[in-house]
Amino acid sequence: PPGSDRAMRSGLIVGVLAAIVVTGCPLPALGTPDSGVALVMADPALAPPPTVGPTSSSSPTSSSSPTATAPLAHVLVPLVPVTGFWSTQRSITRQDLAAALSGAGTSPRRVLVSVDDLVALAAELGVRPGPNVRALPPAEVLAQLATTPTALGILRAEDVTPRVRALEVDGVALFGGNRVKDLGAWPLLVAEPPGSRPTSFDPDAVWTLMAGGDVMLDRTVYKRAIGEGRGVDDPWNGGLARITARVCCGWPGMRIIRAERIGPAGAVRTLIRRADIAVVNLEGPAPDDPVHRLFGLVFTMDPRLLAGVQRAGIDAVSLANNHIHNGGRSGVLQTIRNLGRVGIGHFGAGGDLAAARRPAWFTVAGTRLAILGYNGIGRAANASSARAGAAPLSISIMRAEIRAARRAGADVVAVLPHWGAEYTDRITVQQRTFGREALAAGADLVLGNHSHWAGPIGLRSGN
């Protein structure tokens, strides 16, 4: 939960990670049944010359036959350049990686390398490690990166965790939505000495979850997409923007920004579609007969705009929010039906309380994922045993549903609460309490929405 000293259990990488080392050797063979992925390479330079048994002209039918000693095998291991989680760096070249390892420049960057791999890495890059390099156990590399944001770490792929940001190498990523699926394409495979531990990293077991905040398709969104004829994909055409002014006043009395798009158009859609699973909070209903409003705090969305949500790559939406009742009880049911028509899943609301409590289920990379949603902003929109609406933010309900999801076979449980205070990153008592209880009950991820601001991130200790 935000602000907690505990965090996600995870074989899952959420967000953007990326990067590893390449040799000039032939591509290795992949796959052994007990190590996940084993990459081996024969090095003729390390093999002794073949020995041939004695022969005799008087014994041409001798059972002795020439034998050769098999060449010793090097083990190819994927290494990943990583930085602290909050670093703005996203990529590195092999050339720059070699310069960093050698300590080139007047102010050499601190480099922290997994202790088992420094010699092989230096050989791969053809440099001698400089005095700025330290060889440490992987856990210590992770710990030091958390306190030294300018440092560069080098870890085995299996040692990368959500605490760090993995970098692309020469434009190739090993983690994140644009990752390569074949280890042979990774530019940082290093040849470890014979007998070294093979990598346990399996690229087929990596997957990404993109979780967005509130999506509201009324007001200006409807005006542009439908009223001005720009189409249902227009809300998802965003990219980078430049803030041009801050003006007074938004709600509650805060300065708001004016901005202009600077491209690339569609970057938001690309980011979402690259994720294996993408979810957002749909902030209100999409009933059959919506009423368009440019102003106010009542939202009903045109169901035609749901096609754009689906084409943007959203797999499921949370309906657990304080606006889901803006179209009445029938609006909740119509929204669920309209989502189904375009192939978007839902969770967090339903025709009654039992339906609202059910998770959305996904299977990705052999992992069963259950996602639950709860509304903690007011009670008017919440469901009851006889009324459609949102699942309430209740610790007892949340505990029961997390445990039920585990019994039903969930490997990962994500909880999306609608909570907190708008237009602030301040953490409320509700958020701290509910977040800790969710983790204690067995949730792996707690991904909040409602505040319209980016909030703090907390990790369960030990991950």
Secondary structure, DSSP 8 states (H G I E B T S, - for coil): -TT-S-----SSEES-----B--SS---B---TTTS---EEE-GGGS---B-----TT-TT-S---B-----EEEEEEEEEEEETT----EE-HHHHHHHHHT-SSS---EEEETTTHHHHHHHHT----TTEEEE-HHHHHHHHHH-TT-EEEEEGGG--TTEEE-EETTBBSSSTTB-S-GGG-SBEEEE-TT-------GGG--EEEEEEEE--SHHHHIIIIIT---TTGGG---EEEEEEEEE--TTS-EEEEEEEEE-TTHHHHHHHHSSEEEEEE-S---SS----SSSS-----GGGHHHHHHTT--EEE--STTTTTTHHHHHHHHHHHHHHTT-EEESEESSHHHHT--EEEEETTEEEEEEEEE-S-STTB-BTTB-EE-B--HHHHHHHHHHHHHTT-SEEEEEEE-S-TT-----HHHHHHHHHHHHHT-SEE--BSSSS-------TT-
